[in-house]
Amino acid sequence: GSSVVWVQSSLILQKFSDASMLGRVMSVDYTLATLGEAFSAMCGGLLQDDAGLSAEEVSFWMAGVAFGTLVVWAVYLHVVRV
């Protein structure tokens, strides 16, 4: 799922970036992806350790956040394209 989107967005970045800036643009892309993964892992750990949630509950809440992001993005795209 998300890997396909990331590959597609990486190809779009490569296509529309100036050749002299391509390395910088791609490094920012990879950096933001890595920071997102680290932030997600940190939030999951904090929810388990400090909030006392089980792994299943953390997965449920993170799925809810992902679904909420999907809804916001879909509404944004619908408004922009219409």
N, C-alpha and C positions, 0 to 999 in steps of 0.2 A: 503494500500500500504506500506507505510514506517514502519508501526508497525510490519508487517510480517518480513521485513528485519531485524528490530532491534531484534525481538525475535530469529530469526535464528542466527544472529551474537552473541547474548547472549549465546545461546546454544553451539555454537562453542567455545566461550571463556571458558565456563564451562567445556567442554569436554577436551580441550587441556591445561588448566591451572593446575599447580601443586596445590594440595589440600591446602598446607600451604600458597599459594599466592592467592587463589581464592577470598577471601574478598577484597584484595587490587585491584586485576584486575577488579572485578565487580564495585568497588567504582570509579575507574577511568572511566569506561564505563559510569556509571550514571552521573558522574561529567561532562564529555565531552558532553553528550547529553543535560544536563541542561544548560551548557554554550552556546551550539549551539542554543537552544531555546531562551535564553536571548539575545544573539547577534542578532538573527533574529528579535525579538520584538524591540530591540533598533534601528536597521536599519530601520525597518518599521516606527517607530515613528519619527526618524530623517528625513526620506524622506517626511513624511506628514507635519511635523512642519517646517523644515528648507528649504526643496526644494519645498514645496507647492504642492506636488502631492496629488491626491485624493486616497481614499482607493482602488479603482479599478486600478489606475495606479501603485500603490505600489504592488498590487497583480500580475499585469502583469509583472513588472520588477523582482519580486521574482520568478515567474514561469520561466522567462527567465534564471535567474541564476541557478535554479534547472535543467532546461533542458540542459544548458551548462555543468553543472557538470555531468549529465547523459551521454552526448556525450563524454566528456573527459574520464570518467570511462569506457565506452564501448570500446572506441579506445584502452585504456590501456589494458583492458582484452583481446581484440582481438590480440594485439601485443604480449602480454606475453604468451598466449596459443598457438599461431601459431609457 
